[in-house]
Amino acid sequence: MSVDNPAELPGKGRLMGLDLGTKTIGVAISDGLQYTATPHSTIKRKKFTQDAEQLLAIISDNDVVGIVIGLPLNMDGSEGPRVQSTRAFQRNFAQKTDLLMAFWDERLSTSAVTRTMIEADISRAKQAAVVDKLAASYILQGYLDSKR
């Protein structure tokens, strides 16, 4: 089920953050008090059913109580094809879980994470391996920080 207001997500318990890309899904998990988002994993996308099964396993293993999905709005705030794809994923995934899900503006999340890795002198090869889960963590942390 989707909520329009992210504040409707449970206030305690672990949240999952998702950065939905065309080839991968970055996953992050918060602590139970919802202070800190931690990068968890990157799922190589296959078919929706397989992707959903992997996410459901992570949800179960981590006692997740809600999901924050990055919404890839255009820089001017308008919605393009990637937003439509993200909303479709959420609608389909909502049929597989009863957890509340909220969208969070993800504009610049990947570029912010990439810039930080460049400043830390992390090689391009290593960046590619972790950028998606770090972007998911950035998205989830943005949501967590907004609650304070």
ZIFEN-V600400 format. One record per residue. N is the residue number from 1. NEAR is the number of other C-alpha atoms within 10 Angstrom. Layout:
n/near
N/NEAR
N/NEAR
This chain:
n/near
1/17
2/19
3/12
4/10
5/11
6/19
7/13
8/13
9/19
10/15
11/15
12/13
13/16
14/23
15/31
16/28
17/34
18/28
19/30
20/24
21/17
22/12
23/9
24/16
25/22
26/24
27/27
28/29
29/29
30/23
31/16
32/16
33/12
34/20
35/15
36/17
37/25
38/19
39/22
40/20
41/18
42/20
43/18
44/14
45/15
46/12
47/8
48/12
49/12
50/12
51/16
52/18
53/13
54/13
55/18
56/16
57/11
58/18
59/20
60/11
61/9
62/17
63/15
64/19
65/20
66/23
67/26
68/27
69/25
70/27
71/23
72/26
73/19
74/16
75/9
76/7
77/10
78/9
79/13
80/11
81/11
82/16
83/17
84/14
85/16
86/20
87/16
88/12
89/15
90/19
91/14
92/15
93/21
94/15
95/10
96/14
97/13
98/12
99/19
100/18
101/27
102/23
103/23
104/21
105/17
106/20
107/17
108/16
109/22
110/19
111/12
112/14
113/21
114/21
115/12
116/12
117/18
118/13
119/9
120/9
121/10
122/12
123/10
124/11
125/8
126/10
127/16
128/10
129/12
130/18
131/21
132/29
133/27
134/28
135/29
136/34
137/28
138/26
139/29
140/32
141/21
142/17
143/24
144/20
145/12
146/10
147/11
148/6
